[in-house]
Amino acid sequence: MGAAVVLMHTLRMRRREREVSSLFLWQLASRAMAADHRRHRLIKSLILLVQLLVIELLAAALAGPQFHRNGAAVHLGVIVDTSASMAAGSGETRAGEAVAALERFLSEGEAARYILWSTTGTLLRYDGPSKEQFLRALYGLPPPGGSSDWDAVSREVAAAVQAGSPLLIVLVTDGGWGAVPSGLWPALGSAAGTWVIPVGSPLDNAAITRFSARATGRGAGHHQVMVEVENFGTSPVEGQLVVTSTGPAGAADDTGQPAAAFAIRLEPRGRRTYVFEHTFRPGEVLAAELDTDDAFALDNTAYLAAAAEGAARVLWIGEDNHFLREGLVAAGGVEIERALDPRAALERQGEYDLAVFYGEQPPAGFAGAALVFAAGGDSLAPYPALTWWDRRHPLSRFVDWESVSLAAAAPVPAAPGEQVLLDSTAGPLITVAGEGARRVVRVGIPLEQSDFPFRVAFPVFLQNALEWANPRGQELVPPPSPLGKLPEPVAALLRSGETIHLTTPLEEHAELAPGQAEGDGLYRLLLAPGVYAWRAGSRTGQFALSLLDRTESDLASRWDQLSTVPGVHLLDPAVDRLVHLAAVSRDDAASAPGAPLAAAWSAAAVAAACLLLLEERLYTARGRSRAPAPGLLASSARPALRRGRPGGCRR
């Protein structure tokens, strides 16, 4: 349009109507022709410059440009899934695919800030401006293992997003979650943009998902062992499940003896439980191994480790009772020490795991685990009937209260903060309370005036009470802990100031300093399934770690769940790069606040069009202005000139 205006000014001469005397007519015409020369018109025309400026304003207004920050202002946050399922793969593991995909994604484009999170162990791995340092942290991620802590990841991401700078989030994962993590997506939704790089293809897999043992009460160490196997694939699975017993170190059978074996056949998405009985010796280990052909070996083994002899230390205060003493011994691995004065429970706190008060009450200021039994007396309610019990509480697990009959009972009214476990026509008979370090179970059943000691429910109840009242987990056969985490009893020793010497299943030795109950170094030590031995001063022990996570063992595709999450987009690592993502993010960021600027450009376009119309009107009106009416001399001269002859005059 500007070129057309310039061409018009060079070719078109403006016509002017003026009245002049005949003597100066040709002189004025000559001057006007000289002034209207193309070059002079182009150089001296102020109107041309005004028209060009107005046209430029109109063109800019119609284009409506937006002003953005440059690409260097991009802040990139990357979350890499490091859970156990990322170790799966028929060739390259999913973890290897994740690193390769991020290398391609970062090959084009830069960011002002890079943040790297993992989903296990120490979450924050890098936060800074260097892409090189970011890649080093990426290559140094821990091997896949354990379960993702999505809640902690959500908190980390939310804190980074709220820091102020626009943050682009890229999540690299195989979708190893049971359901879309409820806490993660709101945190990601508040970011400047959220993209997901999917890795891994669906794989069939069979896994051991549960491995546990519970005391039966039929002798010291006698347990019922349960192994659950599940097929997560779309094809039937056949194979062998073998459970091997390894004796304590130094025993004649510490090389391993078969404890049970099962031939398995599972339908697609099927599950089956295998149960057998086994008598554990202190320090014995059971190893379950699933012999199948799949691409994920981490969930094909699981372990149980029995505690060493004398694991539970009991301080007995009060009168002796044969039934209660033998019941505690039958629960397995219990050492009992007697004291008559209840104040011994205060003087020797920390030296025992459980205090048993028979006919006595815990003194004021007591902090610990206590089992309080009524010893009888004169104020007993005769022949109470059991009316209700809490079946969901751990103390009632496998306890058949219906089989128990009472000749008398000493009701224990529930104090504030206590929970009734067993109720009767005479009032509550068992209450439980847990507040901080104080955990107390009160029993109002005199053992000599009931058949409770002669029922299977009695040793089972005592075993449950030992496991529940002692937060340090002094079961003879505790359940295996998750990969990457210390069991609570061992972690408590570290927090109390003990130094622990640890030996891994791979015969690696490490010294854990006091307070080192967490950290990336410890997490890496605890990623192998198996039995770990520890020593703290004169005390020794062992614990088992196993995966046993259905979410991590399910290697099927779950990307369809992302369709229900607003604002989350899938990236193609073969095509998409950081430079593309940054450009899309800038466009999205500009679209929301750009409405006022777009309205301003629209107003500027209307104003420019009005200026063009006004200028054109003034230009043409000025060139066509009317001449004043001719005077008398001029009007009388014209006829004379028309009647005369050229070159002569009238005679």
C-alpha distance (Angstrom), angle and dihedral (degrees) to the residues before:
residue distance angle dihedral
M1 . . .
G2 3.80 . .
A3 3.82 90.7 .
A4 3.81 90.0 52.8
V5 3.82 91.7 53.4
V6 3.81 92.1 49.5
L7 3.82 90.9 49.4
M8 3.80 90.9 49.5
H9 3.80 91.2 52.9
T10 3.82 92.5 50.4
L11 3.80 96.8 47.1
R12 3.77 105.6 32.4
M13 3.82 119.4 71.2
R14 3.77 115.4 -156.3
R15 3.81 113.6 -122.4
R16 3.80 118.9 -132.6
E17 3.81 128.0 -166.9
R18 3.80 112.9 -149.2
E19 3.83 133.8 155.9
V20 3.77 114.6 -131.9
S21 3.81 136.1 164.3
S22 3.74 117.5 -93.7
L23 3.79 92.4 -114.7
F24 3.82 93.3 63.4
L25 3.79 98.8 32.8
W26 3.79 97.5 101.0
Q27 3.77 93.4 37.8
L28 3.81 92.4 55.1
A29 3.77 91.7 44.1
S30 3.79 90.3 53.4
R31 3.82 91.2 51.0
A32 3.80 92.3 47.8
M33 3.79 91.8 50.5
A34 3.79 90.4 51.2
A35 3.81 91.6 49.3
D36 3.79 91.2 49.1
H37 3.79 93.8 56.6
R38 3.81 108.9 132.7
R39 3.77 95.9 -117.3
H40 3.79 93.6 47.7
R41 3.77 92.9 46.7
L42 3.82 90.3 52.7
I43 3.81 94.7 48.4
K44 3.80 100.8 41.2
S45 3.81 100.4 37.8
L46 3.81 109.7 111.9
I47 3.78 88.3 176.5
L48 3.80 89.6 62.3
L49 3.80 91.7 56.1
V50 3.79 91.9 48.4
Q51 3.78 91.1 49.6
L52 3.82 92.2 50.3
L53 3.82 92.1 49.7
V54 3.79 91.7 49.8
I55 3.81 91.1 48.8
E56 3.82 91.0 50.9
L57 3.80 90.0 50.8
L58 3.80 90.9 49.6
A59 3.81 92.5 49.4
A60 3.82 92.3 49.3
A61 3.80 91.3 47.9
L62 3.79 92.3 50.9
A63 3.83 91.4 48.4
G64 3.84 91.5 50.6
P65 3.83 98.2 -157.5
Q66 3.83 120.3 -157.9
F67 3.78 124.6 -145.5
H68 3.82 116.6 -129.3
R69 3.74 138.5 177.5
N70 3.74 115.1 -105.9
G71 3.81 122.9 -103.0
A72 3.81 93.8 -96.8
A73 3.83 89.8 75.4
V74 3.82 93.2 67.5
H75 3.82 114.8 119.7
L76 3.81 112.1 -158.9
G77 3.81 126.0 -160.2
V78 3.83 117.8 -171.8
I79 3.83 124.5 -167.0
V80 3.81 114.4 -164.6
D81 3.80 118.3 -165.5
T82 3.83 107.2 -129.4
S83 3.81 98.1 171.9
A84 3.80 123.7 129.1
S85 3.81 96.4 -93.3
M86 3.83 89.2 65.4
A87 3.84 87.0 71.8
A88 3.81 90.7 66.9
G89 3.78 122.2 102.1
S90 3.77 140.8 120.8
G91 3.81 90.9 -131.2
E92 3.78 119.3 -6.5
T93 3.78 112.9 22.0
R94 3.77 121.7 -115.5
A95 3.81 88.6 -111.7
G96 3.82 89.4 58.4
E97 3.80 90.3 48.9
A98 3.81 89.6 52.2
V99 3.81 93.3 54.0
A100 3.82 92.3 46.5
A101 3.81 91.8 48.5
L102 3.81 91.7 51.7
E103 3.81 91.6 48.4
R104 3.81 89.9 55.8
F105 3.79 92.5 43.9
L106 3.82 93.0 52.7
S107 3.83 94.8 43.7
E108 3.84 91.5 92.4
G109 3.77 123.1 40.7
E110 3.78 137.9 24.3
A111 3.79 136.5 -122.4
A112 3.77 132.5 -156.1
R113 3.80 91.5 -134.4
Y114 3.80 135.0 22.5
I115 3.82 124.8 -161.6
L116 3.81 123.8 -175.2
W117 3.80 124.8 -166.2
S118 3.80 130.1 179.4
T119 3.81 122.6 -158.7
T120 3.82 97.5 -131.7
G121 3.80 135.4 47.4
T122 3.81 113.8 -1.6
L123 3.80 102.6 7.7
L124 3.83 103.7 -160.1
R125 3.81 108.5 66.2
Y126 3.83 103.1 164.2
D127 3.80 139.8 1.1
G128 3.79 118.1 175.4
P129 3.82 148.1 87.9
S130 3.82 100.2 -86.8
K131 3.79 120.1 98.7
E132 3.81 89.4 -167.3
Q133 3.81 92.3 56.4
F134 3.79 89.5 45.2
L135 3.81 90.8 55.3
R136 3.81 91.0 48.3
A137 3.79 89.5 54.2
L138 3.81 89.1 47.7
Y139 3.81 91.7 53.6
G140 3.83 89.4 47.3
L141 3.80 96.7 56.3
P142 3.83 113.6 130.5
P143 3.80 118.1 -100.4
P144 3.81 114.9 -91.9
G145 3.79 113.6 -81.7
G146 3.77 142.6 127.1
S147 3.79 127.0 20.9
S148 3.80 127.9 -55.1
D149 3.80 116.5 -104.9
W150 3.81 96.7 -142.8
D151 3.81 93.4 170.3
A152 3.80 92.1 58.2
V153 3.82 90.7 44.5
S154 3.81 89.2 52.6
R155 3.79 91.4 54.1
E156 3.81 92.4 48.6
V157 3.81 93.0 49.7
A158 3.81 93.4 45.0
A159 3.82 90.4 53.0
A160 3.82 91.6 50.4
V161 3.82 92.7 47.4
Q162 3.80 92.4 49.9
A163 3.81 91.4 51.5
G164 3.82 89.3 89.7
S165 3.81 109.4 -110.6
P166 3.84 117.5 103.4
L167 3.80 106.3 -101.2
L168 3.80 126.9 -158.8
I169 3.82 111.8 -152.5
V170 3.82 124.0 -152.3
L171 3.82 117.3 -175.0
V172 3.82 117.2 -162.6
T173 3.81 110.6 -165.8
D174 3.78 145.8 130.3
G175 3.80 90.4 -126.9
G176 3.80 92.4 -105.3
W177 3.78 98.4 169.4
G178 3.78 131.5 111.9
A179 3.81 90.1 -133.8
V180 3.79 134.3 -5.3
P181 3.83 102.9 -67.6
S182 3.80 103.9 -105.5
G183 3.79 95.6 -152.4
L184 3.80 98.0 44.2
W185 3.80 103.3 60.7
P186 3.84 97.3 53.4
A187 3.80 88.5 53.9
L188 3.80 91.3 48.6
G189 3.81 91.9 44.3
S190 3.81 90.6 64.1
A191 3.83 91.4 57.6
A192 3.81 124.0 96.1
G193 3.81 88.8 -105.2
T194 3.81 138.6 -14.9
W195 3.79 125.1 -147.9
V196 3.82 131.8 172.6
I197 3.81 126.5 -148.8
P198 3.83 106.6 -157.4
V199 3.80 117.7 -149.1
G200 3.78 131.8 -176.6
S201 3.77 131.8 37.0
P202 3.83 124.3 -115.8
L203 3.81 113.0 -80.9
D204 3.80 134.1 -172.3
N205 3.79 113.2 -119.3
A206 3.80 140.7 172.6
A207 3.79 119.7 -159.6
I208 3.78 146.8 175.7
T209 3.79 102.3 -112.7
R210 3.83 101.8 173.1
F211 3.82 134.1 28.3
S212 3.80 119.1 167.5
A213 3.80 144.4 138.6
R214 3.80 131.5 -147.9
A215 3.77 129.2 -167.8
T216 3.79 115.8 -108.5
G217 3.79 96.8 -163.4
R218 3.80 91.3 -125.5
G219 3.78 97.7 119.5
A220 3.77 137.5 -36.1
G221 3.79 112.0 -48.0
H222 3.80 95.3 1.9
H223 3.81 109.1 143.4
Q224 3.75 141.5 167.9
V225 3.82 109.5 -127.6
M226 3.80 122.5 -154.2
V227 3.82 127.8 -165.6
E228 3.80 120.5 -175.4
V229 3.81 121.0 -161.7
E230 3.80 123.6 -171.1
N231 3.80 133.4 -170.4
F232 3.82 111.7 -143.3
G233 3.80 94.4 177.3
T234 3.79 135.5 91.5
S235 3.83 95.1 -118.4
P236 3.82 131.5 65.3
V237 3.80 116.7 -93.7
E238 3.78 126.7 -144.2
G239 3.78 126.7 -178.2
Q240 3.78 147.3 104.6
L241 3.80 131.7 -69.2
V242 3.81 111.0 -157.4
V243 3.82 125.5 -176.8
T244 3.81 115.5 -162.0
S245 3.81 126.7 -164.9
T246 3.78 119.5 -144.3
G247 3.78 116.8 -168.8
P248 3.80 125.5 -137.5
A249 3.77 116.2 -70.3
G250 3.78 109.9 -76.1
A251 3.81 94.9 20.5
A252 3.79 120.0 129.0
D253 3.81 91.9 -112.8
D254 3.79 98.7 42.5
T255 3.82 90.2 119.1
G256 3.80 92.4 72.3
Q257 3.80 137.2 -87.5
P258 3.83 127.5 -156.4
A259 3.81 112.2 -100.7
A260 3.82 99.8 174.9
A261 3.80 140.3 -13.1
F262 3.81 132.1 -165.6
A263 3.79 134.8 -175.4
I264 3.79 107.1 -135.1
R265 3.78 133.6 -156.9
L266 3.78 118.3 174.7
E267 3.77 128.1 -175.8
P268 3.83 119.6 -135.9
R269 3.82 109.4 -65.6
G270 3.81 88.0 1.8
R271 3.79 129.8 144.4
R272 3.80 134.0 -160.7
T273 3.81 136.2 -177.3
Y274 3.82 123.7 -144.7
V275 3.84 119.3 -161.3
F276 3.80 130.8 -171.5
E277 3.81 136.9 157.5
H278 3.77 124.1 -113.2
T279 3.80 136.5 172.3
F280 3.79 110.3 -136.5
R281 3.76 123.2 -148.4
P282 3.80 118.4 -151.9
G283 3.79 108.8 -82.7
E284 3.82 94.8 13.7
V285 3.83 119.7 143.4
L286 3.81 128.8 -150.5
A287 3.80 118.0 -159.8
A288 3.82 120.5 -167.2
E289 3.80 117.1 -160.5
L290 3.79 127.6 -173.3
D291 3.80 112.6 -151.0
T292 3.83 105.2 -153.6
D293 3.77 136.1 126.4
D294 3.81 109.5 -110.6
A295 3.80 139.4 127.7
F296 3.82 96.8 -111.2
A297 3.81 117.1 67.4
L298 3.81 99.1 168.4
D299 3.82 93.8 83.9
N300 3.82 97.2 43.1
T301 3.82 93.4 85.4
A302 3.81 134.0 52.8
Y303 3.81 133.9 173.9
L304 3.81 141.8 -150.7
A305 3.81 121.2 -166.0
A306 3.80 122.2 -166.0
A307 3.77 116.4 -140.2
A308 3.77 120.1 -107.3
E309 3.80 120.2 -96.2
G310 3.81 115.2 -75.1
A311 3.81 93.3 21.2
A312 3.84 94.4 147.5
R313 3.81 116.9 57.8
V314 3.82 112.9 -162.6
L315 3.81 125.9 -167.2
W316 3.83 109.5 -154.5
I317 3.81 115.7 -156.0
G318 3.81 122.3 -174.4
E319 3.78 135.5 13.6
D320 3.77 122.3 -9.1
N321 3.79 121.7 -104.6
H322 3.77 121.0 -170.4
F323 3.81 96.0 -155.1
L324 3.79 95.1 50.5
R325 3.80 94.6 43.2
E326 3.81 93.8 50.1
G327 3.81 91.0 43.9
L328 3.81 91.6 56.1
V329 3.80 91.6 47.5
A330 3.80 90.4 49.7
A331 3.79 89.5 54.5
G332 3.79 86.2 70.8
G333 3.80 137.6 -112.1
V334 3.82 99.1 26.6
E335 3.82 126.2 146.9
I336 3.83 113.8 -163.8
E337 3.81 124.9 -156.8
R338 3.83 120.9 -173.3
A339 3.80 129.2 -134.5
L340 3.82 128.6 166.6
D341 3.80 101.2 -162.2
P342 3.85 115.7 72.6
R343 3.81 88.6 -145.8
A344 3.80 87.7 74.1
A345 3.80 86.6 75.5
L346 3.81 88.0 64.7
E347 3.80 97.8 40.6
R348 3.81 95.2 50.4
Q349 3.79 102.3 37.4
G350 3.77 110.9 148.7
E351 3.81 93.5 29.2
Y352 3.81 94.6 85.7
D353 3.79 138.1 42.1
L354 3.81 99.6 -143.6
A355 3.80 134.9 18.1
V356 3.83 117.1 -149.9
F357 3.81 115.2 -159.1
Y358 3.81 112.4 -165.7
G359 3.79 110.7 -172.8
E360 3.83 89.9 -14.2
Q361 3.81 135.7 91.0
P362 3.83 128.1 -130.1
P363 3.81 109.9 -98.2
A364 3.78 122.7 -115.9
G365 3.77 111.2 -82.4
F366 3.78 94.1 29.2
A367 3.81 112.7 150.7
G368 3.77 117.8 -176.7
A369 3.79 142.9 57.1
A370 3.80 117.2 -44.9
L371 3.81 136.7 179.3
V372 3.83 110.1 -161.2
F373 3.84 119.5 -165.5
A374 3.80 126.5 -172.3
A375 3.82 111.7 -124.5
G376 3.80 97.3 -157.4
G377 3.81 128.9 -105.1
D378 3.77 141.3 166.9
S379 3.82 99.4 -63.9
L380 3.80 98.1 68.6
A381 3.80 125.6 139.6
P382 3.83 109.7 -127.5
Y383 3.78 121.9 -125.5
P384 3.79 101.7 -13.8
A385 3.80 118.1 -172.9
L386 3.79 120.9 -135.0
T387 3.81 108.0 -118.6
W388 3.82 107.4 171.1
W389 3.81 142.7 3.1
D390 3.78 135.3 -180.0
R391 3.80 105.1 -107.5
R392 3.82 93.3 -174.7
H393 3.80 97.2 58.1
P394 3.83 116.4 100.2
L395 3.81 90.4 -124.6
S396 3.83 90.3 63.5
R397 3.80 95.4 49.4
F398 3.82 108.3 134.5
V399 3.85 91.0 -12.4
D400 3.82 113.2 138.8
W401 3.81 101.2 -151.8
E402 3.80 91.6 170.9
S403 3.80 89.5 71.6
V404 3.83 93.8 57.4
S405 3.83 121.1 96.9
L406 3.82 125.2 -170.8
A407 3.80 131.1 -154.8
A408 3.79 92.0 -173.0
A409 3.79 139.4 -5.2
A410 3.81 140.5 -166.2
P411 3.83 105.9 -138.3
V412 3.83 116.2 -139.0
P413 3.82 109.2 -151.4
A414 3.79 109.9 -141.8
A415 3.80 113.3 -107.7
P416 3.82 121.4 -147.7
G417 3.79 108.4 -68.9
E418 3.80 94.4 21.6
Q419 3.80 123.7 118.2
V420 3.81 122.5 -143.2
L421 3.79 111.6 -126.6
L422 3.83 101.1 170.6
D423 3.81 124.8 25.2
S424 3.81 131.8 -173.2
T425 3.78 142.3 176.0
A426 3.82 87.6 -88.6
G427 3.81 94.8 49.8
P428 3.83 137.5 -91.4
L429 3.80 113.7 -16.5
I430 3.84 100.9 -179.4
T431 3.81 126.1 31.8
V432 3.79 130.7 175.0
A433 3.78 130.0 -157.1
G434 3.77 131.0 -178.2
E435 3.80 123.4 179.2
G436 3.79 120.2 155.2
A437 3.81 110.2 -50.6
R438 3.83 92.8 -15.1
R439 3.82 113.4 93.5
V440 3.81 116.8 167.8
V441 3.82 132.3 178.0
R442 3.84 114.4 -168.0
V443 3.83 119.1 -163.0
G444 3.83 121.1 -168.2
I445 3.83 96.7 -171.5
P446 3.84 113.9 110.3
L447 3.79 102.7 -142.0
E448 3.83 94.2 -147.1
Q449 3.82 91.9 56.2
S450 3.81 100.0 50.8
D451 3.77 140.4 49.2
F452 3.81 90.2 -121.4
P453 3.86 94.4 110.5
F454 3.82 89.8 53.8
R455 3.78 95.7 53.4
V456 3.81 127.4 85.6
A457 3.80 85.8 -123.0
F458 3.83 90.7 72.4
P459 3.85 102.0 64.8
V460 3.81 89.9 36.8
F461 3.81 90.2 53.8
L462 3.81 91.5 48.5
Q463 3.80 91.1 49.9
N464 3.81 90.3 50.1
A465 3.80 90.3 47.8
L466 3.80 92.1 51.8
E467 3.79 92.0 50.0
W468 3.81 95.4 44.4
A469 3.80 101.0 39.6
N470 3.80 93.6 48.1
P471 3.83 108.9 66.9
R472 3.81 90.6 -169.9
G473 3.77 90.1 71.9
Q474 3.81 105.1 -118.9
E475 3.81 95.6 176.8
L476 3.76 114.4 141.2
V477 3.82 89.4 -125.2
P478 3.81 109.5 22.9
P479 3.81 118.4 -169.3
P480 3.81 116.1 -97.0
S481 3.80 116.4 -92.0
P482 3.83 123.1 -124.8
L483 3.78 119.5 -92.0
G484 3.79 113.9 -88.4
K485 3.83 96.7 24.2
L486 3.79 133.7 95.7
P487 3.82 116.2 -129.8
E488 3.78 111.8 -104.5
P489 3.85 96.0 -111.2
V490 3.81 91.3 56.4
A491 3.80 93.2 42.2
A492 3.81 88.9 51.4
L493 3.81 89.9 56.5
L494 3.80 90.4 54.1
R495 3.79 92.1 48.7
S496 3.81 90.4 50.1
G497 3.82 90.9 58.7
E498 3.80 102.2 -94.9
T499 3.81 123.2 141.0
I500 3.79 112.4 -134.2
H501 3.79 127.4 -157.6
L502 3.81 109.1 -151.6
T503 3.81 130.2 -162.7
T504 3.81 117.7 -166.3
P505 3.85 127.4 -150.4
L506 3.81 86.9 -102.3
E507 3.85 89.3 59.3
E508 3.80 92.4 -109.0
H509 3.81 114.7 150.0
A510 3.78 124.7 -147.6
E511 3.78 136.3 170.4
L512 3.80 115.2 -138.7
A513 3.79 113.1 -153.6
P514 3.82 121.1 -141.2
G515 3.79 110.6 -78.1
Q516 3.83 93.4 19.9
A517 3.80 94.2 119.6
E518 3.82 91.2 129.5
G519 3.78 138.5 25.8
D520 3.77 141.0 105.5
G521 3.80 95.4 -85.6
L522 3.80 92.4 54.2
Y523 3.80 91.3 44.5
R524 3.82 91.6 56.1
L525 3.82 90.3 50.5
L526 3.81 91.6 56.7
L527 3.82 101.5 51.0
A528 3.81 99.0 96.6
P529 3.83 118.0 86.9
G530 3.79 110.5 -123.4
V531 3.80 144.3 74.3
Y532 3.82 121.5 -46.8
A533 3.80 123.1 -159.5
W534 3.80 122.3 -149.5
R535 3.79 138.2 -173.6
A536 3.81 128.0 -164.4
G537 3.80 112.4 177.7
S538 3.81 106.9 -57.0
R539 3.81 93.7 -16.1
T540 3.78 122.8 92.0
G541 3.77 135.4 -179.6
Q542 3.77 147.3 147.4
F543 3.79 138.5 -133.2
A544 3.80 137.3 -168.6
L545 3.82 128.4 -127.8
S546 3.82 123.4 -162.1
L547 3.80 136.4 161.6
L548 3.85 100.2 -127.7
D549 3.81 93.2 160.2
R550 3.81 118.6 138.0
T551 3.80 91.7 -164.7
E552 3.81 92.9 57.3
S553 3.81 93.3 42.9
D554 3.81 93.7 53.5
L555 3.82 102.6 89.4
A556 3.81 96.0 174.3
S557 3.81 120.8 121.7
R558 3.81 115.2 -89.4
W559 3.79 100.4 169.8
D560 3.80 92.0 114.5
Q561 3.81 87.4 75.1
L562 3.80 89.6 69.7
S563 3.80 90.1 68.3
T564 3.81 87.6 74.6
V565 3.82 93.8 54.0
P566 3.83 113.8 86.4
G567 3.79 119.1 -139.0
V568 3.82 96.4 19.1
H569 3.81 117.5 117.5
L570 3.80 132.7 -172.8
L571 3.81 119.5 -123.9
D572 3.79 125.7 -149.1
P573 3.83 104.6 -137.7
A574 3.81 90.7 -160.6
V575 3.82 91.8 62.0
D576 3.80 112.9 13.4
R577 3.79 120.6 83.2
L578 3.79 136.2 -178.6
V579 3.80 91.6 -101.7
H580 3.82 90.4 57.8
L581 3.77 93.2 47.0
A582 3.82 91.7 49.9
A583 3.82 91.2 51.3
V584 3.80 92.5 49.9
S585 3.78 90.1 47.8
R586 3.80 92.1 52.9
D587 3.80 91.2 50.0
D588 3.79 91.2 50.0
A589 3.78 92.2 47.3
A590 3.80 91.8 50.0
S591 3.79 95.2 49.5
A592 3.78 95.0 65.0
P593 3.84 102.3 49.7
G594 3.84 93.8 30.0
A595 3.83 97.4 86.9
P596 3.86 95.8 89.8
L597 3.81 91.3 47.6
A598 3.81 91.4 48.7
A599 3.82 90.1 51.8
A600 3.82 90.1 51.2
W601 3.80 91.4 52.1
S602 3.82 90.4 50.3
A603 3.79 90.6 53.1
A604 3.81 90.0 48.3
A605 3.82 90.7 52.3
V606 3.82 91.9 53.0
A607 3.82 91.1 47.3
A608 3.82 92.1 49.9
A609 3.80 91.8 50.4
C610 3.81 90.4 50.4
L611 3.82 90.9 50.2
L612 3.80 90.8 52.5
L613 3.80 92.2 51.2
L614 3.82 92.3 46.5
E615 3.79 93.1 48.3
E616 3.80 92.4 49.5
R617 3.80 90.6 49.7
L618 3.80 93.8 50.0
Y619 3.81 92.3 45.0
T620 3.78 95.7 53.5
A621 3.80 94.7 39.1
R622 3.79 91.0 54.2
G623 3.81 92.8 53.0
R624 3.80 94.1 49.2
S625 3.84 100.3 47.4
R626 3.80 113.9 144.9
A627 3.86 119.5 -105.3
P628 3.85 118.1 -125.0
A629 3.85 118.7 -98.6
P630 3.83 112.2 -83.5
G631 3.85 118.8 -105.2
L632 3.83 128.1 -119.4
L633 3.78 95.1 -95.9
A634 3.73 93.0 53.4
S635 3.79 93.8 47.0
S636 3.84 92.5 51.3
A637 3.74 94.3 45.6
R638 3.78 96.5 56.6
P639 3.83 97.5 64.8
A640 3.77 89.9 45.9
L641 3.74 90.9 54.3
R642 3.77 92.8 47.0
R643 3.89 92.0 50.9
G644 3.79 95.3 47.5
R645 3.77 124.8 86.7
P646 3.72 122.3 -120.1
G647 3.73 116.3 -96.4
G648 3.84 95.9 11.0
C649 3.80 145.4 58.6
R650 3.76 138.0 -127.1
R651 3.74 117.4 -86.3
